[in-house]
Amino acid sequence: MLSLDALPLAASASNLLAAREQMAFTLGFHIVLSCLGVALPATILLANYIGLKRGDGDALELARRWSKAMAVTFAVGAVTGTVLSFEFGLLWPEFMDRFGAAFGVAFAIEGIFFFLEAIFLAIYIYGWKRLSGWAHFWSGVPMVVTGIGGAFSVVAANAWMNQPQGFTLDAAGKVVDVEPLKVLFNPATGYEVPHMILAAYMVVGFLVASIYAVGMLKGRRDRLHRLGLLIPLTIGLVATPIQLFVGDTAARAVADHQPAKFAGMECIQETGSHQTEYVGGVCTSDGVKGAIPIPDLDSFLVGFSADTKVVGLADIPVDERPPANTLLHLAFDAMVGIGTALLLLGVWFAWVWWKKRDIPRTPWFLRAVAVSGAASILALWCGWIVTEVGRQPWIVQGYMRTSEAVTEADGIWFSFGLVLLVYAALGTIAIKVLRGMSRRWREGAADPNGTPYAPPEGSR
Amino acid sequence: MSKADVAAGILWVGATFYALFGGADFGGGFWDLIAGDAAKGERPRALIQRSLTPVWEANHVWLIFILVVLWTAFPPAFSAVFTTLYVPIALAALGIVLRGAGFAFRKSIEGLSARRAAGATFALSSVLTPFFMGATVGAIASGNVPAGGNGDAFSSWLEPLPLLTGAMFVATGAYLSAVFLVGDARRAGEADLERYFVRRALAAAAVAGVAAAIGLVELHAEARYVFDRLVDQGLPLVILSTLCGLALLSILLRPMGRNVGPDSTYRPIGRVFLRPLAAGAVVAVIWGWGVAQFPYLLPTSLRIDQAAAPDPTLVTVFVVFAAAAVLVLPSLALLYSLSQRDLIGE
């Protein structure tokens, strides 16, 4: 007979899966929009600056258009970000109850940055008509600073979940003392924060450039398209080599601080030196199948010597191993692979630009740029899979398991289903709206921004 | 006054700003919803849209501020509220998504039917969101959230007082919005719209007043602790709110004349006091509620001092609040002033 005691346990196991899926989905959706919030302002202001400094009407037109698009993406990002705040309480109330006093500090600071960003974004987006050129430009500068500050605070909170410190627990596990600076500047902040900010600049740079690359492939070779490709592509390509350096540092720090996560993402089974680096493949407890093995490289990457000892999963207690090792491993490889490909794209572009002061003439270059936007978003998602799935089963590394944090509320599967439906509609309509804007600009048609839904002119 | 009390005060300041500005934005959606068919509702909707467009996202951030202060300074209270009232809270979150997205898409989507669908989504969710927020607040004030959380998911808020509080939230937002829009219509020189929103402000004030009166009776029945303090320590604030409301009514009921407009020299006496009076009435109610449930965060199961985070965390919240006062408030003032002088807009 089924014991009654087992029921709540079963319910919470089911809740755990539903809550993790919903969190992953809503975060994955929001993170693309938050990249736009972090890095699009700088991209727009660069075009704005070029336009004002050189009297370049095309650059100003690009800045104006991108800011109109940002009005839409920021609105969607503001509400999907709010959903995440609600989810902290709706999905992970025990986590907030026990640790809100510690890691909430980072979010309190984020609140200020988000406030200022929303204010100056509104002034900038709606200031095109009546503010003077340079006053308008400067009204946009706070967006860049607050975007970076906001990213710092939010990612510092996530870094704290990976490397918690700066708090004291009493015998009952309650937080009784907090050192806010230690919370903010935990060991993972130093690499997670720049890694994410650079990722945002890469996503925005390659995403915006890819839109103009598609246009150029369709034969739209005007100056507007050329500039619309060059400005964001430059930003993305400058961020890429720095990102590879930061990412490499991050991976070494993870090997040091979170050996279980590192073993999972590199599919390392047995602890030892001379670890093989596996590219691709499927993780099994007998090792990696179907991968390209590179002897000693993994040890070398971790400690600059093949003799470096790396911890394997066999030495991690079974109930502390991250799940889904193949997913982790492939996500990590995909992220690194895409980053490397984008670096090569930059080398190609820089070489041709140096020689000819022009973008490479072959359509293959435009095709590569055209897929770079989607590729950089994929890399972004893969990076977060590595960070978040790799930290499991912990929500606060070493202190609290995700299963202890989850809500006992009913209906999480239902709410996840609803979220899927609403977000699918949200994403579809947002893309439709942005494509409509782009088409109207191309055709020189006016935006329908008069009255909300007045009857068509002819009918009156 | 302890550090925890100061932190609770900061929470209330956030709630005050959100009620005033976020509340008015929800109210705009309410008037949009009942503005009638496309031809009849065209001009009021256009005015509402012009007023909301540059400011609603900044106003929305006060909600984030409230959530962050609550979970940082009072983590057990945040957890108790969210594990008990997750149904109205989740519905409010859904409403926030639909409202923001509907508003943003309505302006830029093509096709009349698509714009109508987006507009209807915006308007309807502008009513449902404050209703569920009000039901949440009403349930807390009723003492239906146990300190340990996981209270009953439905009976905790499906009671007269929480539902009435939800209705009061909707009516108050509508009232604030109508009063703000009277000023916006005057500035735009649209005298008929000014009259239009004066009528609506009066109607909303009447509904909010009636809801508040029934609310007092229900408060007496369902939340005796809060009621007793409201009519004792909170009495000055209740009187202040009533006086503000009456003064506002007396101004709105004055005849307007027909020659109101930007070029007219005619100005009805007292119109400049409309916004401060409307705000004053609402602020007094919010602080009256705070005084009434003091020293409890969750009457009568969790006191402010029991729920408070360790001191260094509270001090961080103070520092952040000070930074907000120095950086955010002047920036908000700049945004509102640019918006009111029509220096920003589409």
Interface residues (C-beta under 8 A of the other chain):
Chain A: K68 A71 V72 F74 A75 V76 A78 V79 T80 G81 T82 V83 S85 F86 F88 G89 L90 P93 E94 M96 D97 R98 F99 G100 A101 A102 G104 V105 F107 A108 I109 E110 G111 I112 F114 F115 L116 A118 I119 F120 L121 A122 I123 I125 Y126 G127 K129 R130 L131 P142 V175 V176 D177 V178 E179 P180 T407 E408 A409 D410 S415 L418 V422 L426 I429 A430 K432 V433 G436 M437 D447 P448 N449 G450 T451 P452 Y453 A454 P455 P456 R460
Chain B: D32 A38 A39 E42 R43 R45 A46 Q49 T53 P54 V55 E57 A58 H60 V61 L63 I64 F65 L67 V68 V69 W71 T72 A73 P75 P76 F78 S79 V81 F82 T83 Y86 I89 A90 A93 L94 I96 V97 L98 R99 G100 A101 F103 A104 F105 R106 K107 S108 I109 E110 L112 R115 R116 A118 G119 G149 N150 A153 A309 P310 P312 T313 V315 T316 V317 V320 A323 A324 L327 V328 S331 L332 L334 L335 L338 D342 L343 I344 G345 E346
